[in-house]
Amino acid sequence: MKKKNVSRKLIKSKCEELFDKGHNILLEHCTGLGKSYSAINLQARMDSKKTFICVAEIAHIQNWKDEYIKHGYEHLLKSTEIFCYASLKNYANQSADLLILDEIHHAFSYTRIFLLTSLRVKRVIGLSATIEDNHKFLFNDLFKNMAVYTITMEEAIEMEILPKPKVYLMPLKLDNSIKSETIEFKRGRNINEIHCDYIQRNTYIYAKSKYPTLNLIIHCTQQEKYNYLDAEYNKASMYKRTGWLRHGGARKKFLADCKTQALKELCGQLKEKRFICFCGSIEQAEIIGGNNCIHSKKEVKTVINKFQSGEINSIYAVKKLVEGMNLNNIEVAVAGQLDGTERPFIQKMGRGLRADFPEIYVLYFTNTKDMDYLKNVTENIPEEYLIYL
């Protein structure tokens, strides 16, 4: 505990040192390290008369307000406007002493860059768990005089600010015995369905002269459907970006959906703990989580409030709460879907690192694209934290 307090004081001191030198600052601090507190402290140190804070989602606005109150800076809210990146157009050409860009990777679309450069601000603070090099260069081009202060998850653990996690890697295998899946292949506008097994598909697909229009329903196993989706992705040209992304997205969603039963069983075993489960689709979250799920088609504030108050102990999230939210007394994080980049995984892990003895469960399918994703997101995690089940 003593080292933890000393470490936090050192971080606070370093932030203040960089800020006092007149730098615009990028705080690349892992989730759970208190980036928002660091920014608020610098706001108070600057004695900003007007502060803008850009956030990724509406739910993050209240989270920031709670941070001000928690750390005794409630009086600063009178001079602070917190709004979503999507609302930047409403602030074009306005002035502020300080601009705080939360989860700054959301700031770098062409439109948002244009709007940000229209703001007249004295100082800028950017926050993110991981920042790509091209975004660092862009930040410096936009605001100049940049200082980057990076603290990785491993460094935070060594400083005893974050506890050592147990990252359970849970391999799964696609079924190749039961024809539980279907693939729909269409050519033209034939409304009459033809059904066949996977092994028979080419008899119809490549017989264009016999079947110039085709509505083919292919019955297959999980493994066969994955093989089909993977082949379609590999055939697609990366230069035809729309089709390439569509096939990649279909493959990724299929792998996530195939984890539904395993996730349901795992979450059932975790019911005595407080946990968040990151799901791959809205349907999956609703099947597993029922009323405790949050996603883009549902009002999330009620569920979050119930979790924060202890009324419920689990949340099932789809593209929500990955970043920018502090959840009370989290013990476990479950990653039901792996991503191609490191940032989303680090942020998901960070949700679970607030516990005294944190546990993170990662489900992946062997002999699939999941293996590449797993290697990518775990290569910077010390081997001692990884537990292969």
Phi, psi and omega per residue, in radians:
M1 nan -0.691 -3.124
K2 -1.109 -0.796 3.134
K3 -1.110 -0.652 3.115
K4 -1.034 -0.816 -3.132
N5 -1.130 -0.708 3.105
V6 -1.106 -0.748 -3.131
S7 -1.082 -0.751 3.129
R8 -1.130 -0.645 3.108
K9 -1.155 -0.649 3.105
L10 -1.136 -0.706 3.100
I11 -1.115 -0.801 3.118
K12 -1.020 -0.784 -3.124
S13 -1.120 -0.723 -3.134
K14 -1.142 -0.747 3.099
C15 -1.040 -0.793 -3.120
E16 -1.143 -0.662 3.129
E17 -1.079 -0.826 3.135
L18 -1.115 -0.723 -3.102
F19 -1.185 -0.696 -3.125
D20 -1.169 -0.379 3.092
K21 -1.412 -0.017 3.074
G22 1.603 0.158 -3.119
H23 -1.302 2.600 2.736
N24 -1.437 2.408 -2.917
I25 -2.066 2.387 2.920
L26 -1.867 1.956 3.076
L27 -1.640 1.777 3.105
E28 -1.703 1.365 -3.080
H29 -1.972 2.399 -3.139
C30 -1.077 2.739 3.141
T31 -1.030 2.376 3.134
G32 1.713 0.006 -3.073
L33 -1.670 -0.132 3.075
G34 1.531 0.793 3.133
K35 -1.081 -0.725 -3.100
S36 -1.130 -0.705 3.091
Y37 -1.076 -0.749 3.130
S38 -1.029 -0.749 -3.134
A39 -1.165 -0.738 3.136
I40 -1.117 -0.702 3.113
N41 -1.071 -0.698 3.115
L42 -1.229 -0.580 3.054
Q43 -1.060 -0.785 3.130
A44 -1.154 -0.662 -3.130
R45 -1.146 -0.626 3.136
M46 -1.322 -0.358 -3.042
D47 1.013 0.844 -3.115
S48 -1.130 2.268 3.107
K49 -1.417 -0.401 3.102
K50 -2.631 2.194 -3.104
T51 -2.204 2.335 3.006
F52 -1.845 2.375 3.012
I53 -2.179 2.127 3.076
C54 -1.707 2.285 3.135
V55 -2.202 2.863 -3.058
A56 -1.401 -0.636 -3.043
E57 -2.357 2.735 -3.137
I58 -1.031 -0.667 -3.115
A59 -1.066 -0.437 -3.114
H60 -1.270 -0.372 -3.131
I61 -1.077 -0.857 3.127
Q62 -1.151 -0.588 3.110
N63 -1.055 -0.721 3.098
W64 -1.164 -0.759 3.114
K65 -1.032 -0.699 3.112
D66 -1.112 -0.617 3.121
E67 -1.139 -0.732 3.093
Y68 -1.029 -0.800 -3.112
I69 -1.176 -0.762 -3.101
K70 -1.007 -0.690 -3.041
H71 -1.732 0.190 3.052
G72 1.374 0.433 -3.135
Y73 -1.983 0.436 -3.069
E74 -0.970 -0.563 -3.107
H75 -1.110 -0.404 -3.136
L76 -1.276 -0.320 -3.118
L77 -1.091 -0.443 -3.139
K78 -1.113 -0.479 -3.116
S79 -1.929 0.328 -3.061
T80 -2.151 2.281 3.046
E81 -1.981 2.158 -3.117
I82 -1.972 2.180 -3.090
F83 -2.608 2.856 -3.101
C84 -1.411 2.693 3.058
Y85 -0.970 -0.583 -3.139
A86 -1.121 -0.318 -3.131
S87 -1.743 0.168 -3.102
L88 -0.972 -0.574 -3.107
K89 -1.038 -0.452 -3.136
N90 -1.339 -0.160 -3.087
Y91 -2.049 0.154 -3.122
A92 -0.972 2.388 3.066
N93 1.217 0.138 3.105
Q94 -1.501 2.912 -3.073
S95 -2.007 2.593 3.042
A96 -2.731 2.711 3.068
D97 -1.278 -0.673 -3.026
L98 -2.376 2.386 3.055
L99 -2.103 2.132 3.091
I100 -1.913 2.143 -3.129
L101 -1.872 1.716 -3.136
D102 -1.332 2.463 -3.088
E103 0.790 1.134 -2.893
I104 -1.094 -0.337 3.116
H105 -1.060 -0.310 3.085
H106 -1.360 -0.130 -3.021
A107 -1.530 -0.169 -2.861
F108 -1.801 0.538 2.909
S109 -1.410 2.798 -3.092
Y110 -1.014 -0.788 -3.104
T111 -1.128 -0.746 -3.101
R112 -1.216 -0.643 3.067
I113 -1.062 -0.771 3.122
F114 -1.033 -0.768 -3.127
L115 -1.229 -0.670 3.130
L116 -1.120 -0.679 -3.137
T117 -1.247 -0.239 3.080
S118 -1.416 -0.293 -3.136
L119 -1.300 2.497 3.072
R120 -1.842 1.742 -3.077
V121 -2.241 2.625 -3.123
K122 -1.478 -0.711 -3.080
R123 -2.419 2.675 -3.115
V124 -2.341 2.385 3.037
I125 -2.166 2.155 3.079
G126 -1.872 2.462 -3.085
L127 -2.221 2.375 3.036
S128 -2.967 2.690 3.081
A129 -1.284 -0.665 3.064
T130 -2.480 2.388 -3.106
I131 -2.178 2.191 3.120
E132 -1.203 2.615 -3.084
D133 -1.020 -0.699 -3.123
N134 -1.138 -0.525 3.084
H135 -1.274 -0.585 3.065
K136 -1.116 -0.776 3.116
F137 -1.100 -0.710 -3.119
L138 -1.160 -0.716 3.104
F139 -1.020 -0.779 -3.134
N140 -1.162 -0.638 3.097
D141 -1.125 -0.648 -3.075
L142 -1.340 -0.740 -2.946
F143 -2.083 -0.198 3.058
K144 1.128 2.938 3.021
N145 0.813 0.899 -3.026
M146 -1.554 2.495 2.950
A147 -2.199 2.272 3.109
V148 -1.828 2.220 3.100
Y149 -2.072 1.884 -3.027
T150 -1.892 2.314 2.966
I151 -2.342 2.010 -3.133
T152 -1.414 2.954 3.090
M153 -1.056 -0.733 -3.131
E154 -1.099 -0.724 3.121
E155 -1.132 -0.701 3.135
A156 -1.130 -0.587 3.098
I157 -1.240 -0.722 3.101
E158 -1.103 -0.560 3.121
M159 -1.403 -0.051 3.135
E160 1.118 0.410 3.007
I161 -1.402 -0.702 3.073
L162 -1.929 2.537 3.116
P163 -1.354 2.823 3.078
K164 -1.268 2.182 -3.119
P165 -1.544 2.837 2.909
K166 -1.926 1.997 -3.116
V167 -1.802 1.814 -3.106
Y168 -1.529 2.061 3.109
L169 -1.701 2.030 -3.000
M170 -1.957 1.798 -3.133
P171 -1.324 2.453 3.064
L172 -2.171 2.843 3.141
K173 -2.281 2.280 3.098
L174 -1.139 2.398 3.138
D175 -1.252 2.411 3.120
N176 -2.254 0.508 -3.125
S177 -2.171 -0.537 -3.086
I178 -1.854 2.270 3.128
K179 -1.431 1.318 -3.079
S180 -1.648 -0.136 -3.023
E181 -2.031 2.838 3.013
T182 -2.342 2.629 3.025
I183 -2.138 2.308 3.127
E184 -1.860 2.119 3.108
F185 -2.018 2.180 -3.107
K186 -2.141 2.450 3.023
R187 -2.457 2.051 -3.087
G188 1.324 -2.651 -3.032
R189 -2.118 0.604 3.114
N190 -1.250 2.068 -3.099
I191 -1.561 -0.168 -3.136
N192 -1.477 2.138 -3.104
E193 -1.408 2.455 2.971
I194 -2.060 2.280 -3.124
H195 -1.883 2.451 3.096
C196 -2.677 2.917 3.024
D197 -1.463 2.885 -3.070
Y198 -1.010 -0.723 -3.073
I199 -1.151 -0.343 -3.102
Q200 -1.662 -0.049 -2.945
R201 -1.022 -0.690 -3.051
N202 -1.221 -0.367 3.079
T203 -1.035 -0.573 -3.135
Y204 -1.707 -0.746 -3.027
I205 -1.110 -0.726 -3.075
Y206 -1.651 0.067 3.086
A207 -1.706 1.170 -3.039
K208 -1.179 -0.576 3.140
S209 -1.196 -0.611 3.140
K210 -1.442 -0.616 -3.126
Y211 -2.180 1.239 -3.123
P212 -1.101 -0.519 2.981
T213 -2.116 2.504 -2.993
L214 -2.681 2.348 2.988
N215 -2.206 1.558 -2.973
L216 -1.801 2.235 3.064
I217 -1.868 1.967 -3.071
I218 -1.755 2.129 3.124
H219 -1.615 2.265 -2.979
C220 -2.692 2.992 3.055
T221 -1.514 3.018 3.056
Q222 -1.035 -0.786 -3.108
Q223 -1.114 -0.711 3.139
E224 -1.147 -0.699 3.124
K225 -1.163 -0.707 3.095
Y226 -1.077 -0.758 3.128
N227 -1.016 -0.706 3.141
Y228 -1.145 -0.852 -3.121
L229 -1.122 -0.656 3.126
D230 -1.165 -0.702 3.115
A231 -1.141 -0.697 3.116
E232 -1.108 -0.694 3.106
Y233 -1.128 -0.770 -3.107
N234 -1.193 -0.487 3.099
K235 -1.326 -0.514 -3.095
A236 -1.200 2.449 3.134
S237 -1.510 2.345 3.109
M238 -1.149 -0.270 3.116
Y239 -1.398 -0.285 2.985
K240 -1.793 1.354 -2.885
R241 -0.995 -0.681 -3.081
T242 -1.058 -0.872 -3.134
G243 -1.167 -0.663 3.134
W244 -1.078 -0.828 3.131
L245 -1.179 -0.645 -3.130
R246 -1.092 -0.814 -3.136
H247 -1.170 -0.687 3.094
G248 -1.117 -0.710 3.113
G249 -1.141 -0.675 3.127
A250 -1.135 -0.721 3.119
R251 -1.130 -0.767 -3.128
K252 -1.120 -0.766 3.142
K253 -1.142 -0.667 -3.139
F254 -1.098 -0.775 3.119
L255 -1.074 -0.709 3.130
A256 -1.133 -0.769 -3.119
D257 -1.129 -0.565 -3.139
C258 -1.214 -0.208 3.133
K259 -1.580 0.019 -3.020
T260 -0.976 -0.869 -3.089
Q261 -1.148 -0.733 3.128
A262 -1.117 -0.705 3.096
L263 -1.119 -0.714 -3.139
K264 -1.073 -0.746 -3.138
E265 -1.195 -0.749 -3.137
L266 -1.104 -0.805 -3.122
C267 -1.138 -0.534 3.057
G268 -1.114 -0.623 3.126
Q269 -1.316 -0.344 -3.117
L270 -1.678 0.152 -2.972
K271 -1.089 -0.313 3.109
E272 -1.497 -0.077 -3.128
K273 -1.940 2.896 3.025
R274 -1.666 2.089 -3.016
F275 -2.518 2.825 2.992
I276 -2.146 2.331 3.121
C277 -1.995 2.120 3.116
F278 -1.593 2.006 -3.045
C279 -1.720 2.848 -3.088
G280 -1.599 -0.237 -3.129
S281 -2.733 2.825 3.106
I282 -1.083 -0.753 -3.126
E283 -1.051 -0.744 -3.135
Q284 -1.120 -0.767 -3.137
A285 -1.087 -0.695 -3.127
E286 -1.247 -0.634 3.112
I287 -1.132 -0.794 -3.054
I288 -1.451 -0.750 -2.965
G289 -1.723 -0.256 -3.132
G290 1.000 -2.211 -3.104
N291 -1.274 -0.178 -3.109
N292 -1.583 0.195 -3.110
C293 -1.638 2.643 3.058
I294 -2.314 2.397 3.138
H295 -2.832 -3.089 -3.004
S296 -1.191 -0.326 -3.106
K297 -1.757 0.241 -3.079
K298 -2.409 2.516 3.069
E299 -1.263 2.093 -2.942
V300 -1.670 -0.283 -3.004
K301 -1.041 -0.716 -3.101
T302 -1.093 -0.781 -3.135
V303 -1.118 -0.773 3.137
I304 -1.077 -0.770 3.139
N305 -1.082 -0.685 3.124
K306 -1.125 -0.687 3.124
F307 -1.199 -0.771 -3.104
Q308 -1.100 -0.578 -3.120
S309 -1.484 -0.161 3.140
G310 1.574 0.087 3.126
E311 -1.169 -0.605 3.036
I312 -2.205 2.747 -3.086
N313 -2.030 0.119 -3.130
S314 -2.504 2.565 3.047
I315 -2.335 2.398 3.113
Y316 -2.029 1.934 -2.937
A317 -1.983 2.486 3.027
V318 -2.127 1.867 3.126
K319 0.988 0.476 3.075
K320 -2.265 2.697 3.069
L321 1.083 0.180 3.066
V322 -1.221 -0.541 -3.082
E323 -2.469 2.713 2.933
G324 1.273 0.188 -3.127
M325 -2.233 2.433 3.051
N326 -1.863 2.022 -3.132
L327 -1.791 2.391 -3.040
N328 -1.306 2.289 2.944
N329 0.993 0.655 3.057
I330 -1.179 2.379 3.101
E331 -1.974 -0.551 -3.026
V332 -2.428 2.484 2.972
A333 -2.135 2.363 -3.136
V334 -2.056 2.136 3.115
A335 -1.774 1.810 -3.132
G336 -1.529 -0.214 3.137
Q337 -2.395 2.304 3.094
L338 -1.689 2.587 -3.117
D339 -2.017 2.833 -3.096
G340 -1.330 -0.279 -3.134
T341 -2.015 2.799 -3.008
E342 -1.335 -0.584 -2.989
R343 -0.989 -0.891 -3.114
P344 -1.022 -0.632 -3.131
F345 -1.209 -0.741 3.109
I346 -1.053 -0.705 -3.137
Q347 -1.186 -0.661 3.086
K348 -1.144 -0.746 3.082
M349 -1.047 -0.700 -3.107
G350 -1.047 -0.509 3.086
R351 -1.056 -0.616 -3.092
G352 -1.548 -0.197 -3.057
L353 -1.429 0.145 3.120
R354 -1.578 -0.091 3.140
A355 -1.485 2.819 3.066
D356 -1.181 -0.626 3.124
F357 -2.288 1.333 -2.976
P358 -1.228 2.527 3.074
E359 -2.223 2.348 3.063
I360 -2.206 2.239 3.116
Y361 -1.921 2.279 -3.128
V362 -2.150 2.071 3.130
L363 -1.745 2.334 3.142
Y364 -2.583 2.652 3.099
F365 -1.664 2.241 3.086
T366 -1.222 2.694 3.085
N367 1.007 0.602 3.066
T368 -2.414 -3.126 3.101
K369 -1.046 -0.412 3.080
D370 -0.925 -0.582 -3.111
M371 -1.132 -0.681 3.087
D372 -1.154 -0.752 3.114
Y373 -1.064 -0.765 -3.105
L374 -1.084 -0.785 3.136
K375 -1.074 -0.721 -3.096
N376 -1.126 -0.719 -3.030
V377 -1.536 -0.258 -3.118
T378 -1.859 -0.071 -3.040
E379 -1.148 -0.399 3.123
N380 -1.771 0.170 3.085
I381 -1.726 2.191 -3.139
P382 -0.947 2.414 -3.087
E383 -0.981 -0.548 -3.082
E384 -1.139 -0.328 3.137
Y385 -1.564 -0.218 -3.037
L386 -1.617 2.272 3.112
I387 -2.143 1.988 -3.095
Y388 -1.578 2.115 -3.103
L389 -1.693 nan nan
